[in-house]
Amino acid sequence: MLRVAVVGSGPSGCYTAQSLVQLDPAVYVDVLDRLPCPYGLVRYGVAPDHEKIKSLQNNLRTVLEHERVRFLGGVRVGAGGLPTARLRALYHAVVYCVGAATDRHLGIPGEDLPGSFSATQFVSWYSAHPDAVDDGFVRTARSAVVIGVGNVAVDVTRMLARGAAELSPTDMPQPALTALTASRVTDVHMVGRRGPSQARFTTKELRELAGLPDSQVLVDHEELTLDPAYPDPADLPAPQRRNVEVLRGWAQAPRTPSARRIHLRFFLRPVELLAEAGRVAAVRFERTAPDGHGGVTGTGQYEQIEAQLVLRSVGYRGVPLEGLPFDEQSGTVPHLAGRVLRDGVVAPGEYVAGWIKRGPTGVIGTNRPCAKETVTSLLEDADILVREERRGDPLEALRAEGADPVDWTGWCAIEQAEAELGASLGRGVVKLPDWESLLTAAHRNAL
């Protein structure tokens, strides 16, 4: 019998567990997570109004309900929790699927002003992540600037422009729903430093912006023409070509009065966040121009966009996990086909999958082949790994060392509590937004 710990219960962790039990009938998997709830970014990163994507939780649920898979939430690994060396001593193998937990910074003056946040902070708040803090994101804002032109940038732009009627049916926590419903934001500017043909959003996400009630998408035709591929996008890859075609249509559409305006801007590089009364009040941008090599160069021309709320969405980055090697440049754990490398040498029984392995690239489905590669490596090593004696149930050892894992029954109790909360508010399922309420719900069922 091969005992494997998978650290992280998001898509990469669940796909790793799935591959393990599918490919080896003698393997038992414990999926550990710092949070008491499973599913990772599917629960805490997918926008509340994206029900189809969120339904992926049903697929991941099937994995975690497998008879040889066990979910153990509320177990911290690394600093302040179970040391990685101790975890390795409890299992024949450990697969780390801890994602990329922090945002990249802009590195410009004023970035840390009140009113300036990472998009992840905003997403965590409206997704009820228990570590999230209500920083009054939209409390005093009339104009917002979202820096970045990827799908996360589109998500937060859409959330800022949505009304109560569209948000109320989602599982958004009540405090976030109340705040967004009362929001006075009328203008949202989504800004990229390069052109429309290089934007990272998908066409499906982009088109959703045009379907928001009482909102209008505004695109400047003259700004789009700065992109050399804009006049004739035929040679672009299909996704970029479709994006350009959508933007061209919006640039040519007549402007109509609306309660909210979404401004899509290109070839603007943020250089400074400007303050007024101690808070962010505007963003200063430099106009850029294509450099002929896929990048941009500054032109020395500047403009300011008013903003009482600034959200940066310029990528994610992995963070070191105490006890594991880490490549600061790539923000990943060094590996060979998923096998962790320590000083260039394979570390027996230690593996990685997902963003901490390959960097924050791809979509949710990209994690499946990534996980399978790692599992293939692990199972190739299985004959050697099982020679190491592992006695008893690791769960008993975890509890003996002070951990109080939330098992699958506890998670089901959380789900029930969220359904009851929603019913009491006249809504559907509503997420519990903090550690205390989550753990109370989980443990109430265990009494």
N, C-alpha and C positions, 0 to 999 in steps of 0.2 A: 504493500500500500504506500502510495506516494502522497505526502501531505504538502500542500502548497498554500502560501499566503499571498493574496493579491491585495496590494495597498492602493485603494481608490476604487470607488464603485460607479464611476462615470462610464461612458461608452467603452473606452479602452479597457477598463478593468472588467466590465461585464463580458466583453468579447473575448478577453483573455480566459476568463473562467469558462465561458462557453466552449472555446476551442479545447481547453484541457479535458473537460468531461466528455466531449465528443470523440476525441482522439485517443483517450486512454481510459478504459473502463475501471482501472484500479486507482485513479487519482481522486483525492478529496480536496476541496478548495474552500478556504475561508476568505471571504472578501471583506477586508477591513476598511473603515472610513472614519475620518476625524469627525464627520457630522453624523447625527443620529438618523439622517435620511439618505437613501441611496439615489443614484442616477446622475450625480455630478452636474455638469453643465446642462444636461437635458432638463433638470429641475430648476437650476439656478442661473442658467444663461440663455435659454430659449425664451423669446418674448412671449408674454402671457397670451397675446392674441394669435399666436401661431399654434393652434390646436393640433394641426396635422403632424407637425414636427414633434410636439410634446407627446403625442400618442406613441412615440417610440418607447416611452416608458413601459408600455405593455409588453414589448419585445424583451426589454431588459428585465422586466419582472419575471418572465418565464425562466430566464437564466438563474436568477437569484432564488427561485422556488425549486430548482432542481434538487433531487434527493441527495446529491453529493456536493452541493454548494451551500454554504452557510454565510449569511450576512451578519456582520458584527459592526454596528455603528457606534459612534462615540469613542473610538479608540484612536488616540493620538500616537503617531510614530515619529520618532526623532526628538528634537528639542522639547523638553517639558513633558515628554511621554515615554513610551516604550523605546528603548534604544534599538537601533537597527541590528546591532550585534545580538541582542537578546532575542529579537524576532527571528533572526536567522537560526538561533539555537533551538527554537521551538518547531521549526518547519524544515523539511528537506530542501525547499526552495522558496524564495520570495520574489515576486514580480512587482515592481514599483510602477504604478500608473497614476502619478500624482499631478499630471497636467502642467500647465504654465500659469502660475498663480498670481502673477503681478503684471502691471501694465508698463509699457515703455513710456519714457518721459520725453517731453519736447526739448528740455534743456534751454529754455528761454527765460528772460527776466519776467517776474510776475506770475510764474506758473503756479506758485503756492499761495496766491492770494485767496482769501475767502470768496467763494463763488466759483472757483476753478476746481474741477474734479476729473478723475478718470471716468471714462464711460463705464468701466466695470463697477465702480462705486455706485453709480446711478442704477445700473442693471441689478446689482445685488439688492439695492433698496426696494425696487419695485418687484423683485422676484422673491422677497422675503428670506434672503440669506440671513442666518442667525447672527453673523458677524457684522451685518450692515448697520450703519448709523444713519439716522434721519438728520441730515445736515441742512434741512430746509431748502432743498435743491431749487424748487420753483417758487418759493414763498414770496420773493420780491422781484422776480424776473419778469420782464416784458419782452426781452429779446434774448435769444440763446444762440450760441455758436457751437457747432459740433465740428471738431477738427478731425478729418479722416473721411475716406470715401469707400469704406468696406461695408459688409453686411451689418456689423455691430453699429456702425454710425447710422445706417439706415434705420435700424431698430430703435435706437434712442430718439432719433428725429421723429419717427412715427409715433412713439409713445408721448412725446411732447405735444404732438398735434392732434392726438385722439381726444374724443370727448367722453363724458361719463357713460353715454348710452352704449358705446363700443367697449369700454373697459369693464363695466360692471359685470358682464357675464363671464369674465375671466377669473382665474384663481388668484389674481393680484391681492396682496394683503390690504386690509381695510384702511390703515393709515396712509398708504401710498395712493390708493384710489381716492380717498378724501382730498389729499393734497393736489393730485393731478386734476381732479374735477374742479377745484377752486383756482387752478392756475390762470394767471393773466398773460401768459406767453402768447403773443400774436405773431411773432416772426422767429423762424428757426432757420439759421444759415448753416448748411453743411458744406464744408470747404476742403478742397484738396489742393496739394501743392503742384500736382501734375495735371494732365489733361483728361478728358472724358474717355479716351481710348485706353487709358491705363488705370482707370478706376477698378477697384477690387470687388465692388458689389455685384450680385447676380441680377440678371434682368428681372426675374420674378420678384425679388425684393424691391428693386427700383420701381417697378410698375405699381406696387402697393401704395406708394406715396400719392399717386393720382386718384386713388379711390377713397380717400379720407373725406368724410362729410364736411362741408363748409370750409374746405381748405383748397388752396391753389398752389401748384408747383410753378415756380418762376425760374426760367433759365435764360441767360443772356446769349443771344446768337453770336454777337461779336466776340464774346469770351470763348465760346466753343470753337470759333474759326481759328483760334491760336494753335489748335491741335493740327499738325500736318495731315493726320489721317481723317480729319473730320469731313473735308469736302467729298472724299471718296473712300468710305470704309470697307470697300469690297475685299481688300486684301487682309483685313483683320481677322483673327480667329472668331468663330461664330459668337461666343459670348460677348466679346467686346464690340463686335459689329452690331449686335442687337441693342446693346446699351446706347451706342451712338445714335442709332435710329430712333430709339425712344426719346432721347434728349433732344434730337432735332425736331421731333413732333411737338414737344412741349415748348421749345423756343419759338415755334411759329404759331402757337395757339394764342388766341386773343386773351387779354387779361380781363378778369371779372372781379367784382367786389366779393370778398370772402372774409370770414372771421380770423382765419389763420393763413399765413403765407410761408411756404417752404422755399427757400432760396438755395439753389444748387450752384455753387461757385467753384471755379477751377483756376489753376495757375496762380494760386496765392499761397505764400509760405508765411506762417506765423513767426513774428520776430519778437513780439513783446505783448504782455497783457498789461493793460493800463488800469490804474486804480482811481477811485473816487470815494471819499469818505471811508477809506480803508478796505474797500471791496472792489472786485473786478468790475469795470464799467465799459471796457471796450477791448478789442483785439486789434493790434497793429499788424498788418500784413505787407509783405513785399511782393510785388508782381513778379512772376517768374516767366521764363520762356524756354521752350525745348532746346536742349543742347546738341541735338543730332545724334546722341548716343543712348537714348532711352531715359535720360535724366533731365534735370532742369537747371537753369542758372538764374541768378538774381538780375533784375533789370535796374535796380535803384529807384523804382517808382513804388510809392507806398499808399496805402489807404487804411482807414479805420472802420471797423464794424462795431456798432454798439452791442454790448452784451452784459447782462447781469448774471448770466450763467454760461460757463464754458465747460464743455465736455471733450476731453481728448480721447480719440479712438485711433491710435496709431500702432497698434499691435500689442501682443502679449510677450511675456518672457518667463522662463522657468526660474525657480528659486532653489538654492541649495537645500538639500535635506541632510540634516546632521547625521554623519556616519556614512554618507555616500560620496564618491568622487563627483566633481562638478566642473564643467567647462564654462568658465565665465564668459568667454567670447560668444559661444553659441547658446548659452543658457540651457544646456542639456547635460545628461549624464553620459560620459563616454561609454561606448558599447561596441560589440561586434555581433551583428545579427541579433541584437537584444541581450546578449551576455554582457554584464557590467565589466568594464575594464578598470583595474586599479594600477596606475603607473604603466599602462599599456599591456597588462597581463590580465587574462580572464579571471574574475573572482568567482569561484565555484558556488553555485546555488543562488546567485544574485542576478536579476534580470530587470529590464525596463521595457515598457510599451507606452504608446501614445505620445503626447506632446513632450514629455520629459525625455523621450527617446529621440524623436525626430525634429523637435521644434514645433511652434504653433502654426502648422500648415494643414491644408486639406479641410474636408467637411467631416461630419460625424461618421459617415460610412468609410472614410479613409482609415479609421481606427481598426476596422475588421482585418484587412490584410496585414496591417502593422502588428496586430496582436498575434495573428497566426504565425508570422515569421518568428516572433519571440517564443511562442509555445513550441514550435518545431525545434528550436534550439534547446529548449528546456527538456523536451522529451528525448532528444538525442543524448542528453546528459543523464537521463533518469537512472540508468543502471549503476552509475557511479554515485549518484545522489542518495539512492536508497540504502547504500552501504552504511551511511551514517545513521546511527540508532536514534530514533525519536519516540520516546515512550509517553504514553498517556495522551489525554486530550489537551491541545494547546489552550482551549477555552478555560480550563481549570487553572492553568498557570497564569493566564491573563488576569483572571479574577483574584488570584492569590497575590498578584503584584499591584493590586489596587485599581485595576480597570473595571468598569461597570458597563459592559457592552450592551447596546440596544440590539436585541435580536430581531428576527423577522416578525415575531408576534408584537414586539414593541413598535416596530414600524407600522404594522397594520393598525395598531391603536392610534398612532399619530394620524393616519389616513382617516380613521373614523372621527377623530376629534375635529379634523379640518372640514369634514362633511357636515358635522353638527354645527360648527361655527358658521359655515355658509348658510345653512338652513335658518339659523337664528337671525341672520342679517338679510334674509330674503334673496340670497344669491345662491350660486352653485357652490362647489368646493372653494374654500378660501384658506390660503396657506397661513399657518401659524408663523409669526414673524420673528420669534426670539428663542434663545436657548431654554429659558425657564418654561415657557409654554410647551415646547417640544418635548423636553425631558419629563415634565409633569404628565403629559399625555402618554408617553411611552411607558412610564413606570406605574401609572395608575392601573393599566391593564394587567401588570405583573403581580399586583398585590392580591 
